[in-house]
Amino acid sequence: MENNTINLKDEYGNNLEGQVLNIIEIDEIEYLLYSVSTSPEEDSLYVKKIIKKENGEDDLVDITNEEEKEKVFNIIREYINNIE
C-alpha cells in the first residue's frame, strides 16, 4: 500500500487502482476501507480484512462471516456518518 493507493484485480481479472481511505481496528483485527473510481463522478466503497502473512506482507481478504460483516459495516457506517 504505497502512496495511499492499492492495486487490485476485479472479478474479471482487470487491474484497478484503489484509494486507501483508512485502516480501522475492530476487536484486534484490522480492516482496510478503500474506494475505487467507477466513473469520473462516482466512487465505490469497499472493506477488506487485513491478514498478516508469515513473510510479513499483508493479504486482503473478503469478510465471509455474516456476524463479523454486519458488525464491521455498522462501525464503518458510523465512521462515514461522523466525517460527513
N, CA, C and O of each residue as an XYZ file, in Angstrom:
336
protein
N       0.842     -1.172      0.000
C       0.000      0.000      0.000
C       0.890      1.239      0.000
O       1.184      1.800      1.055
N       1.303      1.647     -1.150
C       2.158      2.812     -1.254
C       1.342      4.019     -1.691
O       0.399      3.893     -2.472
N       1.711      5.187     -1.182
C       1.083      6.445     -1.583
C      -0.427      6.423     -1.430
O      -1.140      7.078     -2.190
N      -0.915      5.679     -0.460
C      -2.353      5.584     -0.194
C      -3.155      5.007     -1.349
O      -4.351      5.273     -1.464
N      -2.508      4.217     -2.210
C      -3.229      3.501     -3.258
C      -2.867      2.023     -3.169
O      -1.796      1.655     -2.687
N      -3.780      1.191     -3.642
C      -3.536     -0.243     -3.719
C      -3.905     -0.710     -5.116
O      -4.801     -0.158     -5.754
N      -3.209     -1.725     -5.579
C      -3.501     -2.326     -6.871
C      -4.340     -3.567     -6.642
O      -4.002     -4.419     -5.820
N      -5.441     -3.661     -7.381
C      -6.409     -4.741     -7.210
C      -6.754     -5.348     -8.564
O      -6.465     -4.771     -9.612
N      -7.375     -6.519     -8.523
C      -7.954     -7.121     -9.719
C      -9.434     -7.349     -9.439
O      -9.807     -7.807     -8.359
N     -10.275     -7.026    -10.420
C     -11.702     -7.282    -10.241
C     -12.012     -8.733    -10.593
O     -11.114     -9.503    -10.932
N     -13.281     -9.097    -10.510
C     -13.686    -10.482    -10.749
C     -13.433    -10.941    -12.193
O     -13.509    -12.134    -12.486
N     -13.134    -10.000    -13.090
C     -12.858    -10.324    -14.484
C     -11.363    -10.296    -14.796
O     -10.967    -10.501    -15.943
N     -10.534    -10.046    -13.788
C      -9.094    -10.004    -13.976
C      -8.549     -8.655    -14.415
O      -7.364     -8.536    -14.725
N      -9.408     -7.633    -14.442
C      -8.964     -6.290    -14.818
C      -8.232     -5.632    -13.653
O      -8.642     -5.762    -12.499
N      -7.152     -4.928    -13.961
C      -6.412     -4.191    -12.938
C      -7.166     -2.922    -12.558
O      -7.655     -2.190    -13.418
N      -7.248     -2.678    -11.252
C      -7.900     -1.482    -10.729
C      -6.971     -0.825     -9.716
O      -6.133     -1.489     -9.106
N      -7.127      0.469     -9.545
C      -6.396      1.175     -8.504
C      -7.397      1.642     -7.455
O      -8.382      2.307     -7.772
N      -7.133      1.286     -6.210
C      -7.990      1.702     -5.114
C      -7.329      2.787     -4.300
O      -6.105      2.824     -4.172
N      -8.139      3.668     -3.750
C      -7.661      4.751     -2.893
C      -7.888      4.340     -1.438
O      -9.029      4.146     -1.019
N      -6.815      4.207     -0.673
C      -6.923      3.832      0.737
C      -7.519      5.009      1.513
O      -6.993      6.121      1.471
N      -8.608      4.755      2.213
C      -9.260      5.796      2.998
C      -8.882      5.713      4.472
O      -8.668      6.735      5.124
N      -8.801      4.483      4.994
C      -8.467      4.323      6.404
C      -8.242      2.849      6.691
O      -8.720      1.978      5.964
N      -7.511      2.587      7.755
C      -7.395      1.246      8.315
C      -8.021      1.324      9.693
O      -7.609      2.127     10.531
N      -9.017      0.485      9.921
C      -9.784      0.527     11.163
C      -9.568     -0.788     11.907
O      -9.666     -1.867     11.322
N      -9.273     -0.687     13.207
C      -9.106     -1.886     14.022
C     -10.378     -2.128     14.823
O     -10.867     -1.243     15.524
N     -10.900     -3.339     14.705
C     -12.104     -3.746     15.429
C     -11.811     -5.104     16.055
O     -11.481     -6.052     15.344
N     -11.926     -5.209     17.366
C     -11.653     -6.458     18.084
C     -10.289     -7.037     17.712
O     -10.157     -8.238     17.475
N      -9.278     -6.171     17.664
C      -7.891     -6.538     17.387
C      -7.671     -7.085     15.976
O      -6.662     -7.743     15.722
N      -8.594     -6.824     15.063
C      -8.464     -7.204     13.657
C      -8.493     -5.922     12.841
O      -9.329     -5.048     13.071
N      -7.573     -5.815     11.880
C      -7.525     -4.619     11.037
C      -8.337     -4.834      9.767
O      -8.343     -5.913      9.174
N      -9.031     -3.749      9.371
C      -9.828     -3.743      8.157
C      -9.427     -2.545      7.311
O      -9.236     -1.444      7.828
N      -9.304     -2.764      6.029
C      -8.950     -1.708      5.091
C     -10.220     -1.153      4.462
O     -11.011     -1.891      3.874
N     -10.401      0.147      4.593
C     -11.510      0.857      3.959
C     -10.920      1.578      2.753
O     -10.026      2.411      2.902
N     -11.419      1.260      1.554
C     -10.875      1.866      0.339
C     -11.977      2.119     -0.676
O     -13.074      1.569     -0.584
N     -11.657      2.966     -1.646
C     -12.619      3.270     -2.706
C     -11.984      2.994     -4.057
O     -10.763      3.028     -4.214
N     -12.849      2.720     -5.028
C     -12.439      2.524     -6.412
C     -13.330      3.407     -7.265
O     -14.554      3.368     -7.140
N     -12.720      4.203     -8.131
C     -13.497      5.071     -9.021
C     -14.161      4.211    -10.096
O     -13.495      3.506    -10.854
N     -15.487      4.289    -10.139
C     -16.234      3.548    -11.153
C     -16.586      4.436    -12.334
O     -16.934      3.950    -13.410
N     -16.490      5.735    -12.123
C     -16.689      6.722    -13.185
C     -16.096      8.037    -12.668
O     -15.765      8.135    -11.486
N     -15.958      9.050    -13.532
C     -15.400     10.329    -13.044
C     -16.212     10.971    -11.917
O     -15.672     11.752    -11.134
N     -17.497     10.649    -11.833
C     -18.357     11.268    -10.822
C     -18.669     10.367     -9.643
O     -19.308     10.812     -8.689
N     -18.232      9.097     -9.678
C     -18.698      8.162     -8.661
C     -17.581      7.217     -8.221
O     -16.804      6.724     -9.039
N     -17.517      6.977     -6.906
C     -16.604      6.002     -6.329
C     -17.421      4.937     -5.608
O     -18.499      5.214     -5.083
N     -16.896      3.722     -5.592
C     -17.497      2.643     -4.812
C     -16.627      2.397     -3.597
O     -15.400      2.436     -3.691
N     -17.253      2.142     -2.451
C     -16.570      1.949     -1.181
C     -16.508      0.454     -0.865
O     -17.492     -0.266     -1.039
N     -15.325     -0.012     -0.391
C     -15.128     -1.424     -0.080
C     -14.409     -1.567      1.250
O     -13.725     -0.651      1.706
N     -14.574     -2.740      1.868
C     -13.874     -3.081      3.100
C     -13.320     -4.492      2.939
O     -14.024     -5.401      2.500
N     -12.043     -4.662      3.302
C     -11.408     -5.982      3.291
C     -10.720     -6.197      4.626
O     -10.250     -5.246      5.251
N     -10.662     -7.436      5.057
C      -9.926     -7.799      6.270
C      -8.449     -7.916      5.905
O      -8.101     -8.458      4.857
N      -7.586     -7.401      6.782
C      -6.143     -7.489      6.569
C      -5.611     -8.683      7.365
O      -5.743     -8.744      8.587
N      -5.011     -9.622      6.645
C      -4.401    -10.794      7.265
C      -2.893    -10.688      7.075
O      -2.420    -10.509      5.952
N      -2.141    -10.797      8.155
C      -0.680    -10.755      8.091
C      -0.163    -12.136      7.693
O      -0.463    -13.131      8.354
N       0.613    -12.193      6.613
C       1.232    -13.445      6.197
C       2.487    -13.700      7.027
O       2.991    -12.797      7.694
N       2.985    -14.929      6.981
C       4.193    -15.275      7.726
C       5.397    -14.464      7.267
O       6.300    -14.197      8.059
N       5.420    -14.063      5.982
C       6.551    -13.300      5.454
C       6.445    -11.807      5.768
O       7.284    -11.017      5.337
N       5.400    -11.421      6.529
C       5.243    -10.035      6.944
C       4.385     -9.198      6.018
O       4.023     -8.072      6.361
N       4.050     -9.730      4.843
C       3.197     -8.990      3.912
C       1.745     -9.073      4.352
O       1.351     -9.971      5.095
N       0.960     -8.113      3.875
C      -0.476     -8.101      4.165
C      -1.235     -8.769      3.031
O      -0.891     -8.615      1.859
N      -2.265     -9.509      3.394
C      -3.166    -10.115      2.427
C      -4.550     -9.540      2.698
O      -4.986     -9.502      3.849
N      -5.240     -9.096      1.667
C      -6.594     -8.558      1.808
C      -7.590     -9.646      1.439
O      -7.518    -10.222      0.354
N      -8.518     -9.925      2.347
C      -9.498    -10.986      2.116
C     -10.908    -10.465      2.371
O     -11.113     -9.522      3.135
N     -11.861    -11.094      1.720
C     -13.261    -10.761      1.936
C     -13.679    -11.171      3.348
O     -13.121    -12.103      3.927
N     -14.652    -10.470      3.883
C     -15.234    -10.823      5.179
C     -16.369    -11.797      4.872
O     -17.380    -11.415      4.283
N     -16.199    -13.051      5.273
C     -17.182    -14.071      4.910
C     -18.164    -14.388      6.029
O     -19.275    -14.846      5.759
N     -17.777    -14.154      7.282
C     -18.662    -14.418      8.409
C     -19.718    -13.313      8.476
O     -19.377    -12.133      8.550
N     -20.978    -13.687      8.451
C     -22.072    -12.708      8.409
C     -22.127    -11.818      9.645
O     -22.391    -10.621      9.528
N     -21.881    -12.384     10.837
C     -21.884    -11.568     12.056
C     -20.758    -10.553     12.023
O     -20.959     -9.386     12.359
N     -19.582    -10.990     11.620
C     -18.432    -10.089     11.521
C     -18.708     -8.999     10.484
O     -18.423     -7.824     10.712
N     -19.264     -9.404      9.346
C     -19.566     -8.452      8.273
C     -20.543     -7.384      8.756
O     -20.337     -6.197      8.506
N     -21.598     -7.797      9.439
C     -22.589     -6.844      9.942
C     -21.974     -5.886     10.962
O     -22.230     -4.682     10.916
N     -21.172     -6.413     11.875
C     -20.530     -5.587     12.893
C     -19.602     -4.558     12.245
O     -19.643     -3.376     12.585
N     -18.770     -5.015     11.315
C     -17.826     -4.122     10.640
C     -18.567     -3.061      9.841
O     -18.222     -1.882      9.913
N     -19.578     -3.459      9.081
C     -20.313     -2.492      8.257
C     -21.042     -1.460      9.117
O     -21.135     -0.296      8.730
N     -21.560     -1.868     10.280
C     -22.211     -0.902     11.181
C     -21.201      0.120     11.711
O     -21.501      1.311     11.786
N     -20.014     -0.345     12.074
C     -18.985      0.571     12.562
C     -18.501      1.482     11.443
O     -18.269      2.669     11.673
N     -18.345      0.949     10.239
C     -17.937      1.752      9.079
C     -19.004      2.805      8.776
O     -18.679      3.953      8.473
N     -20.257      2.418      8.858
C     -21.361      3.363      8.614
C     -21.295      4.514      9.603
O     -21.453      5.671      9.213
N     -21.062      4.215     10.885
C     -20.913      5.267     11.897
C     -19.723      6.164     11.573
O     -19.809      7.387     11.685
N     -18.618      5.553     11.173
C     -17.407      6.299     10.813
C     -17.714      7.279      9.684
O     -17.348      8.452      9.759
N     -18.377      6.804      8.653
C     -18.708      7.650      7.488
C     -19.655      8.774      7.901
O     -19.474      9.916      7.480
N     -20.650      8.470      8.709
C     -21.594      9.490      9.155
C     -20.908     10.583      9.971
O     -21.323     11.741      9.933
N     -19.859     10.218     10.710
C     -19.145     11.191     11.531
C     -18.229     12.091     10.722
O     -17.869     13.168     11.198
N     -17.834     11.690      9.512
C     -16.951     12.532      8.718
C     -17.718     13.372      7.711
O     -17.130     14.235      7.060
N     -19.008     13.142      7.569
C     -19.809     13.933      6.618
C     -20.203     15.262      7.206
O     -20.877     16.053      6.547
